[in-house]
Amino acid sequence: TLSRGAWLAVLIVGVLWAILNRQWKLIGIGAILLAIIGALVITQHNNKPDPEHLLYKLQQTDSSYRYTNGTQGTAWILIQENPIKGYGYGNDVYDGVYNKRVVDYPTWTFKESIGPHNTILYIWFSAGILGLASLAYLYGAIIRETASSTFRKVEISPYNAHLLLFLSFVGFYIVRGNFEQVDIAQIGIITGFLLALRNR
């Protein structure tokens, strides 16, 4: 699927980095290039664009069968059946529950599990409401620690460790984690760096 979540994360992190480091010339050049490329795409006469299809794609909120009866929608249905306790951790647990229950839901798009494609839904499915609350607390603590240190410093530096950790967290877990199931174990690296920075 060309890892659209990863590309979106790179784009958002790049824009945030440019804004937070006050790289106004870079932002201006990027906006001009985007406008030129957009104008070239719109005015291209060789390939007649279908305006109805383009409008549909611009308004589409459920691409690649993500919601409704796709990956995240089916994960949400399974979570609603057991929201408090969860089912247990692991991809094979999710696949087993999904593959057993798919016969009860003939409208589901995928007849075999391909995962929930969302980190928060995956944790809620695995550990229930307590796991979801723990993840929300961990996310909040990381954002509070990195953002408060990032925005408190007066000097602008591309070597600001708190800023780099903040951007890494936002890009990988917040943006990409909404479109793909990312490895939650790597959050320990960010947490370890934050503890080291706090106790230096």
C-alpha positions, 0 to 999 in steps of 0.5 A: 500500500506504499505506506501512506501512513509513513509518508504522511508522518514524514510530511507532518513531522517535516512541516512541524520541524520547519515551523518550530525551528522558524524556517520561514524561507523553507516553508515559503519555498515548499508552499510555492513548489506545492502550488506549482505542482498543483497547478501543473496537475490541474492544468494537464491536458494530456490526461483528461481528469474525471472531476467527479472521481477527483471530488469523490477522492478528495472527500473520501474518508474510508479509503482501503476499507479502513473503517465501516467493515474494514480493518479498524471498523471490525476491530472496533466491533470486536472491542465493543464485545469485550471492552473491559477485559480485552482478549490478550496480547499478540497478533496471533490472538487478534488473528484467532479471534477475528478469524473465528468471528468473521463467520458471524459477520458476513458484511466484513470486507476481509474474510481473514484477519490482516490486523486492526491497522491502528495502534490504539485499537490494538492495545484496547483489543489486547488489554481492555480499558485498563490497557487503553487508560495506561496507553493514554497516560503514557502518551500524555506523559511523553507529550507533556514532558517533550512539549513543555521542554521544547517550548520552554527553551528560548534558543532555536537549535536543530539539535534540541533533543526534546524537540526531536523526541517530540517529533519522533513520537508525534510522527511514529505513534500519533500520525502513523499509529492511526493508519498502521499498527506500529511496534509499541515496544519502541516507545521504551526508547523515547521514554528512556531518552526522556528519563536520561534528559530529565536526570542529567 
